[in-house]
Amino acid sequence: QVQVAESGGGLVQAGGSLRLSCVASGRIFSMSRMGWFRQAPGKQRELVASITNGGTTNYADSVKGRFTISRDNAKNTVYLQMNSLKPEDTGVYYCNAVTPITSAQTSRYWGQGTQVTVSS
């Protein structure tokens, strides 16, 4: 079963926009902090944005002001609206769900990734 699945990647010119979507299973989604990571070729995976169950967001400095993360709890979906895209935004974007197990332990679920390529 697919627990976390991303979609919406593609090829876009610099300055353009894309919206990524991530659907998670209901129990995972309702209990989880959701986040978007990305990994460029030859680089480590990095956190792009995250959102808590209550809607609190945080962003990497490199995307602040350009990207917006949101969640639709009724649809078990988290979105990443990416505007003013730059070539350096190119990479595979992964959806992540962090689910508490204990007060000091969490479980992470990863999607398979969706490719975002920004040209020019």
C-alpha positions as CSV (number, residue, x, y, z in Angstrom):
1,Q,0.0,0.0,0.0
2,V,1.1,3.5,-0.8
3,Q,1.2,5.5,2.4
4,V,2.6,8.8,1.0
5,A,2.6,9.8,-2.6
6,E,3.7,12.9,-4.4
7,S,2.6,14.4,-7.7
8,G,2.8,17.6,-9.6
9,G,6.4,17.8,-10.7
10,G,7.5,18.7,-14.1
11,L,9.5,21.0,-16.3
12,V,9.1,24.7,-15.9
13,Q,11.0,27.8,-17.0
14,A,12.7,30.1,-14.4
15,G,10.2,32.4,-12.9
16,G,7.4,30.0,-13.4
17,S,5.3,28.1,-10.9
18,L,4.4,24.6,-9.9
19,R,2.1,23.1,-7.3
20,L,3.1,19.8,-5.7
21,S,0.6,17.6,-4.0
22,C,1.1,14.8,-1.5
23,V,-1.6,12.4,-0.3
24,A,-1.1,10.3,2.8
25,S,-3.2,7.7,4.5
26,G,-5.8,9.2,6.8
27,R,-4.3,8.0,10.1
28,I,-0.8,9.0,9.1
29,F,-1.9,12.4,7.8
30,S,-4.0,13.3,10.8
31,M,-1.2,12.4,13.3
32,S,1.7,13.8,11.3
33,R,3.7,16.8,10.7
34,M,4.0,17.0,6.9
35,G,7.0,18.2,5.1
36,W,8.6,18.6,1.7
37,F,12.2,17.8,1.1
38,R,14.2,18.0,-2.0
39,Q,17.4,16.5,-3.3
40,A,19.5,17.9,-6.1
41,P,21.9,15.7,-8.0
42,G,25.1,15.2,-6.0
43,K,23.6,16.9,-2.9
44,Q,22.1,15.8,0.3
45,R,18.4,15.8,0.9
46,E,17.2,19.1,2.5
47,L,14.1,20.3,4.2
48,V,12.1,22.7,2.1
49,A,9.0,23.4,4.2
50,S,6.9,21.7,6.9
51,I,3.5,22.2,8.4
52,T,2.1,20.9,11.7
53,N,-1.3,19.5,12.4
54,G,-2.3,22.9,13.6
55,G,-1.1,24.7,10.5
56,T,2.2,26.1,11.8
57,T,4.7,26.4,8.9
58,N,8.4,26.8,8.5
59,Y,10.5,27.2,5.5
60,A,14.1,26.9,4.4
61,D,15.6,30.4,4.0
62,S,16.2,29.7,0.3
63,V,12.5,29.3,-0.5
64,K,11.0,31.7,2.0
65,G,8.7,34.2,0.3
66,R,8.5,32.0,-2.8
67,F,7.1,28.7,-1.6
68,T,3.9,28.1,0.4
69,I,3.0,24.9,2.2
70,S,-0.5,24.1,3.1
71,R,-2.7,21.2,4.1
72,D,-6.2,20.1,3.4
73,N,-7.1,17.8,6.3
74,A,-10.3,16.7,4.7
75,K,-8.4,15.4,1.7
76,N,-5.4,14.1,3.6
77,T,-3.3,16.2,1.2
78,V,-0.4,18.7,1.7
79,Y,0.5,21.1,-1.0
80,L,3.6,23.0,-1.9
81,Q,3.0,26.0,-4.1
82,M,6.2,27.0,-5.7
83,N,6.5,30.4,-7.3
84,S,9.3,32.4,-8.8
85,L,11.2,29.1,-9.5
86,K,14.9,29.2,-10.0
87,P,17.2,26.7,-11.7
88,E,18.7,25.9,-8.3
89,D,15.2,24.6,-7.2
90,T,15.7,21.7,-9.5
91,G,15.6,18.4,-7.8
92,V,13.5,15.5,-6.7
93,Y,10.9,16.6,-4.2
94,Y,9.9,14.2,-1.5
95,C,6.9,14.3,0.7
96,N,7.5,13.3,4.3
97,A,5.2,12.5,7.2
98,V,6.5,12.5,10.8
99,T,4.3,10.6,13.2
100,P,4.9,10.6,16.9
101,I,5.3,7.1,18.5
102,T,6.4,8.2,21.9
103,S,7.3,11.5,23.5
104,A,10.9,11.1,22.2
105,Q,10.4,8.9,19.2
106,T,8.9,9.4,15.7
107,S,8.3,7.4,12.6
108,R,9.0,8.8,9.2
109,Y,7.2,8.0,5.9
110,W,8.6,9.0,2.6
111,G,7.1,9.3,-0.8
112,Q,8.9,8.1,-3.9
113,G,9.6,11.6,-5.1
114,T,8.5,13.8,-8.0
115,Q,11.0,15.5,-10.3
116,V,11.0,19.3,-10.6
117,T,13.2,20.7,-13.3
118,V,13.6,24.5,-13.7
119,S,15.2,25.6,-16.9
120,S,17.1,28.7,-18.0
